[in-house]
């Protein structure tokens, strides 16, 4: 079933003739649909959620899936499925500005409640006024012409992490060290460590050994600290391909041996590996709706990935009932750190 944004983008692009397309973000149905409508065109798709890979059945021969990176290959049509992350939308707009051929077209769409209107204003600062703008089903779509590109770009176009090919850097102060971390638009928490993650970091033991899994790693802050605390092996996973890129870049810059970051949905990337410690700050939103499915799977499947005597360490907003679910799966659950907003729960002894 298509989302509303996918449906209006497919409607808008179905009759537009372009020999080459670049799709930034969006769901598999959008990429497969455009490839199906334009079988003689080459279609490249840069998803940001690795779970969408599994939704492309019978991949059209003219559809190529590629990592979310900037490149200079020109195209005649760019399609952006806008997310609530405005910096990411701006990064995509800049990518479109660079790769669109002179007669090319840019199509952008998204929900009114998720910030499509400011993104349309951002697009106008790069491409001039929209050729066409329409709205339906609480969504909005706009089309821009490449030949309307403006010469002077707005200040945000050169912001680190937003400008394609750049990284935003911040410093993580923890364990008596100042650790330089890089991130990019579209990664959770942006250029900082959020309060929940910081509380979890403070709850880590002074020394670690053995193997650690950082599930839902973001830019890799938890896994990096675990490595610096002495863990022999640290695996980091995330469904967000932009987060995995950032974590991999941090591993490379810091020269952390025994660390790896890979794309995966909870435990899918680590298969039957087992760890002495699993740590996570699991997401609980999908869009604006509360979605506990990832946290539930993290807890329910943890016993299959823990070594004997291993533990699960999770930070969550205090109003979430992760503790009750953990008590159904583990015999010992305790709160090891808490503030008014967050608590860190540790579980041992699978039932």
Secondary structure, DSSP 8 states (H G I E B T S, - for coil): ---HHHHHHHHHHTT---SEEEEES--HHHHHHHHHHTTTSEEEEE-SBGGGGGG--S--TTEEE--S------EEEEEEE--S-HHHHHHHHHHHHHHEEEEEEEEEEEEGGGTHHHHHHHHHHHH-S-SEEEEETTEEEEEEEGGG--SS--GGGG-TTTSTT--EEEEEEETTEEEEEEE-TTSTTSSS--HHHHHHHHHS-SS--SEEEEES-TTSHHHHHHHHTT-SEEEEEESBHHHHHHHHHHHHHHT-TTEEEEE-STTTTTTT--EEEEEE----EETTEE--HHHHHHHHTGGGGEEEEEEEEEEEETTS-HHHHHHHHEEEEEEEEE-SSEEEEEEEEE-
